[in-house]
Amino acid sequence: MQKLNWGILSTAKIAVEKVIPGLLKSDDLAVRAIASRNLEKAGKVAEELNIPVAYDSYEALLSDPEIDVIYNPLPNHLHVEWTAKAIEAGKHVLCEKPLLLTVQDAEHLIKLRNKYNVKVGEAFMVKSHPQWQRAKAIIDSGLLGGIRLYQGTFSYFNADPQNIRNIANYGGGAMWDIGCYPVMTSRYLFGESPTRVIASLQIDEQFGTDVLSTVQMEFSSGIKAQFAVSTQAAAYQRVHVLGTEKELEIMIPFNAPTDQPTVLRVNSADILRKNEVEELLPPSDQYQLQAEDFCRAILENTSEPVTLEDARDHCRIIEAIFESNKKGTWINIQVP
Ligand SMILES: NC(=O)c1ccc[n+]([C@@H]2O[C@H](COP(=O)([O-])OP(=O)(O)OC[C@H]3O[C@@H](n4cnc5c(N)ncnc54)[C@H](OP(=O)(O)O)[C@@H]3O)[C@@H](O)[C@H]2O)c1
């Protein structure tokens, strides 16, 4: 298989700690270069992670003719601008979630993607993790019976005013940072988008961002979803899917560790969980798998794992969540 050369746009924490280590495990690609606004920072990461080239500007990275794919982990408010610049430089782009902060930006990027004939994906690494693929297979098999309810929680505590998650102008807040996961995964599991939402968001007075948010979503099939996300609560994450006959539990749904098996539990209609069946999946690195899935889409000219059209739907749902919080009512969502 042809090896694609990746370039990393900034020394973001997620890039340095998770995504580049995942890329480096793969035989299917090469990490060729990293750029930072500060050459010293880029050079330090390049040396530590054995990346051949360090650039002192994002523009220099985009001008490198050896680079095939740009990974964009900039703060949320810079995703569209730098994804557009990378496309115009003829690069494929895997951009961190949330790719969009407004639905309006979707059409511009879709046009650019089509014009330059490149692949552009939203980096929801969970979709590449075998535990989510197995969860979907269990649901599709009918084992749980008719699907009734998705219930999700995702939280951590971070009150650092310098952190991008706590800066409103950067697209900070719990909903954009982690609320996008229940939105994306419920849509993935059920193969449909919610048609209406209602939400209550607690806004932090200092940051102006949402820090404790609860959401209900309804799907046209009758499935309901409810989730809570917080940037100021104890670190916790869990997803349950309730069918008419059985319940599925994903124990560490979003940050599955790479060095231990992931756990799915299926529980029969039994309140004491005596009939619970535990499934262990071998350890895997969802960032490595995400990159390999994206390379395959490029090389085989198939659809990106999470497309720009998916990103537009995710954004449309999150916009409706903010609107619902503002108006205090259900908001209908027009699915294209
Ligand atoms: N998929 C996941 O598991 C996951 C997990 C965490 C975060 N994320 C996403 O990844 C992105 C980055 O998150 P992060 O926590 O890694 O962020 P971060 O550590 O704050 O990194 C952001 C980087 O962007 C660059 N940058 C350019 N302009 C900036 C500005 N005005 N202010 C601050 N930084 C600026 C900086 O790199 P240079 O100084 O090198 O130029 C900085 O290191 C976000 O979109 C987030 O949603 C995804």
The ligand as an ORCA input file, in Angstrom:
! r2SCAN-3c Opt
* xyz 0 1
  N     -10.409     13.674     19.509
  C     -10.012     13.834     20.751
  O      -9.844     12.882     21.512
  C      -9.709     15.210     21.235
  C      -9.218     15.384     22.533
  C      -8.838     16.671     22.934
  C      -9.019     17.744     22.070
  N      -9.555     17.543     20.840
  C      -9.728     18.671     19.910
  O      -8.425     19.058     19.479
  C      -8.331     20.460     19.357
  C      -7.170     20.967     20.203
  O      -7.386     20.660     21.554
  P      -6.159     20.681     22.602
  O      -6.708     20.494     23.953
  O      -5.097     19.761     22.156
  O      -5.685     22.204     22.443
  P      -4.331     22.938     22.815
  O      -3.406     22.021     23.557
  O      -4.702     24.228     23.450
  O      -3.658     23.170     21.398
  C      -4.125     24.029     20.436
  C      -2.918     24.456     19.597
  O      -3.355     25.366     18.601
  C      -2.329     26.285     18.320
  N      -2.938     27.629     18.299
  C      -3.035     28.443     17.218
  N      -3.650     29.585     17.504
  C      -3.956     29.529     18.824
  C      -4.598     30.412     19.718
  N      -5.069     31.609     19.319
  N      -4.726     30.035     20.992
  C      -4.286     28.840     21.425
  N      -3.664     27.940     20.620
  C      -3.498     28.285     19.325
  C      -1.229     26.125     19.371
  O      -0.151     25.452     18.737
  P       1.251     26.148     18.370
  O       1.606     27.018     19.538
  O       2.165     25.007     18.199
  O       1.062     26.940     17.099
  C      -1.843     25.204     20.400
  O      -0.911     24.308     20.924
  C      -9.703     21.003     19.740
  O     -10.451     21.193     18.579
  C     -10.329     19.881     20.567
  O     -11.750     19.853     20.439
  C      -9.891     16.296     20.414
*
